[in-house]
Amino acid sequence: MSLAKYLKLFTLLILCFLGQAASAEFSYLKIDGIFGIGTNDKMDQYDTATTGIGYNISYGVRNRVIGIEAFYTSIDLSGDISHGGVNRVAVQSLNIYGVELHFYPTLRLAIKLGYAFSSFNDYLENNTDDNIFAGAASTYGLKRNTTLGGLRLGVAYDFFHIGRKLHFQSGYTYQENGNGHENLISLGIVFKFNRGILDRLIR
């Protein structure tokens, strides 16, 4: 899919989000801890992957069996590499932000489909030589000051709740980023509110 088509899809998701937010049955704020595994085609050639932890903040709205959520994720993934005969640690420092559509086949289970932009600011630990980074980046597909987009698929499940306003949720997301992909496992807390924020402002 071309960049123009991706941008049209992202714009459509934003419009859906605004439409849903204006008339939602309820809205919610979600805060997650994230464990991630990242890779790309070049890393796969060397049996290398990066792993790490981060956090996610989301605001979403829901009407019966459909919902939509805007999110921001920050995560640093690191992995051992060998470059120039020296063992090093590569770090993929990622900021991921976008929008997801949620479909609810049951009250607690969500199937997620969305689009996100991933901003890379990768580096090598204990290295300040740009030439060394450039060589490692070419070998392992690292990126610096680069933003790419990609589709995301996943599931989420409310496994425990306290009353009607406080829920605990776990989930899994497969995130494409135009350079490779991440597998993101989340565990967090959901604060639910009556109606959506825009609905409150309108009224």
N, C-alpha and C positions, 0 to 999 in steps of 0.2 A: 504494500500500500504506500502511495506517495506521501510526502510531507504535507501537501495541500489537503489531501483526504483526511489525514490524521488531525490536522487543525480544524477541519470542518466537523469531525466527530467530537473533538474536544469542545468546540463552540456549542454544538448541539447539547452535550452533556451539561454545560454551564446553564444554558437556557432552561433545560429540564429541571436543574437544581433550583433556579429562581422561581419557576412555576410551582414546583412542589412546596417550596418554603413558604409561599404565600398562602397556602391552604392546607397545611399539614395537620393531621390528627394529633401528632406530637413530634417534638424535636428532641435531640439529645447531643450531649457533649461526651466524647470518648477519649480516654487517655490510656495508651498501651505501652508496655515494654515490648521490644522487638528483638528477636534473634534472627539473623540473616546469614545466608550462604550465597555468595556471588561467583559467577564464572562467565567466560566468553569463549569463543572458538580458539583463540590463541592460548588461553590458559589450559583448555582441554587437551591441547597437543602435548603439554608438559605435565599432565595429571595434577594441575594446581587449581586450588579454589581459595576464596577468601571467606572468612567468617567473622562475626562480631555482633555486638548488641547496640541498640539505640532506642529511640522513643518515637511515638506517633501521637498526633493530636488531630481529632476529627470533629466536624459538626455535621449532623445528618438530620433528615426529616423522613417521615414515613406515613403512608396512607394505605392501610390494610395490607395488601400483598406486595406492594411496591414501595421503594424508598430510594433516596439518593443521598450521597455523602461526599463532602469535600474534606480533604486530608492533607497533612504535612508530616513527612517522616524524615528524621535525621538519624543516620547510622554510619559508623566506621567499620569497614570490613578489612581484615588483615590476613595475610598468608605468606608462607615462606617461598622465596624464589631463589634461583641461582643465576647470577649474571656476571660475566667477566671473570669467572672462576671464584666468585665471592658469594657466600650465602647472605641474602638480604631479606628484609621484611617489607613487602609491598602493602600499602594501605589505600583502599578505595573509600574516600570520604564522600558520602552521598547525601544530597538533599532531594527528596522525592515529593512532588505535590501534584494533585490532580483531583479527578471526580470519578465516583463509582455509582453505577445503578445497582440496586439490591432487589432481588426477588425472593419472596418468603414462601416456600412450599409448606412450611409449618410455622407456628407462632415464634419459635426460637431460632430456627435455621435460616440463614441468608446465603444465597448464591450471588456472587459479586462479579460484575463486568464493568471495566472502566478504562481510563486512559490517564497516563501520568507523564510528567516531565522529570527526568533525572539529571541533576547537576553534579558533575564530577569535579573533584579537586584532589586527584590522587597524588601520592608521594611515596618516597622510600624513607623508612625510618633511619635516622642518623646519617642522612646524606644531604648535602647542599650543592652538589655538582650537577648542574643542569644537563651536561653531556651524558653522565651516567644515567640520570633519569630518562633522558630521551632514548637511550639504547634499550633500557629495560621496558619502557613504555611500548616501543616498537615490537619487542619480543612477546610481551604479555598482554598487550591491548589496554594499557593504562591510559587514562585521559586526565588532562589538567584544564581547568577553566572551560569546561565543555558542558553543554546542555543538550540532551537528546530525549526523544519521546518514545513511548511504547505502550502497548496494550497490557492490561492486567486482568487476571482471573483468580477467583478465590472463593472461599467459604468462611462463614463465621457462625458461631453458636453461643447463645446465652445459656451457660451451664449452671448458673446460680443467681438468685436475686434476693434482695432484702426489701420487702414491701414492693411497691409498684414503681418506685423512682430510682432504685439503685440496683444495677445488674452487673454481673461479672461475665466477661466474654473472652473466648479464645477464637483464633482464626488462622487461616493459611492463605497466602497470596503468592501467585506466580507473576513476577513483574518483568516484562521485556523493557529494555532501555535503549534500543538502537545500537548497542555495542555488545550486548550479551543479555544476561538475565539474573535476577535474584529470586531466591526462595525465602519468603518472610513468614515467620511464625510469631503470632502476637498473643499476648495475654494482658487484659486490661479491665478497666472499670468504666461503666456507662452511667451517666447521669441523665435521666429523662425529665422532660418538661412538657407541660400542656401546650399544645399548638406550636407553631413555628415562630421564630423571632420576627420575621417580616409580618406575619399575621398580627402579632402584638402591636407592632408599630403602626400598621394600617388602622387598627381598631382604636 
